[in-house]
């Protein structure tokens, strides 16, 4: 039977077989493994996933069976040799060989983006450390191949357009698209269809049990173990930064109280999340680039022009991205209409408009800035080193909130791909821009 580009694969492999691939994405790791000089008894499990697959579901890795379907590592459907190598934890240590994965929290009601790992990244490092230190672990996060929280700025709710897409790609016509959060499901169905033309696979390399059990005292193995520990610590440091922010938030709350302001809990939760984004704790949204790492956007955008029938607007895709992977001075975006905060409530419980909420958040941010100036704390890593701007799809009579049509005038990243710009405009009316906040790091 002829193979198609949308097949999942899993195989056992050795260092000599994957060495060149690892060198191409993580040279430092490859050099450390070379120095350790492992023989063929040290196995890897290489797995190919499709866009939209969930390689790790609520802390448990999902493996393709002989039929190509995904099953949890605990299932009897998984090849026994594969299970023997990597079932030392529910999710083994793995390296991203091609494309990227989004880490997210599924609350059952909302999808919360937490991080994005691109190729060359080591993943499930916490689980590996727990195994090496004999500590029980039970993590509830999930990983998606490509971006799980991706969406398109223009509305794609036209029934005739959706019907054409479903017919073209053999998608059930029961597919519903109402909100931005529904876009991923449609994208997944299109891209996993046999009719989709752009090949896209996310390949990971899982470390077998023997890699973590090894106690060899040679200099090469010592250096490899030290490298792995440093990688684990670097990712654990993110959690420490979040603890530091929690302490810093107490100072911010004191500043607000000292000015006798009494914002609603909803507003405080939003302000706290925006500041935590600015500190690098959580990702925010950016327009997609041309790398194809998070989604095969080249073909997908073409489909929404040619098949769905977008006429007025460019098919701009937005995805969540962590601060440390952005270019210097690159803006990123948060929306009160598409809230992604993990702590607190994203839902309004009063009748105030989103624009009124934006003004209140703006006042609080200015209050914090004035408070730091008063205390002569000019070097606050978040407040003084971050530019915050406010946008809305509707005009603001008070002039405090800028129209969303102004966004691309000062952010060229929205026009990095001009292929679809002919006769099409930036979608300033997108639901995402109702209560949009732009966060730009100030680089010295």
Secondary structure, 3 states (H helix, E strand, C coil): CCCCCCCCEEEEEEHHHHHHHHHHHCHHHHHHHHHHCCCCCCEEEEEEECCCCCCEECCEEEEECCCCCEEECCCCCCCHHHHHHHCCCCCCCEEECCCCEEEEEECCCCEEEEEEECCCCEECHHHHHHHHCCCCCCCCCEEEEECCCCEECCCCCCHHHHHHHHHHCCCCCCCCCCCHHHHHHHHHHHHCCCCCCCCCCEEEEEECHHHHHCCCCCHHHHHHHHHHHHHHHHHHHHHHHHHHHHHHHHHHHHHHHHCCCCCCHHHHHHHHHHHHHHCCCCCEEEECCCCCCCCCHHHHHHHHHHHHCCCCECCCEEEEECHHHCCCCCCEEEEHHHCCCCCCCCCCCCCCCHHHHHHHHHHHHHHHHHHHHHCCCCCCCCCCCEEEEEEECCCCCCCCCEEHHHHHHCCHHHHCCCCCCCCCECCCCCHHHCCEEEEEECCC
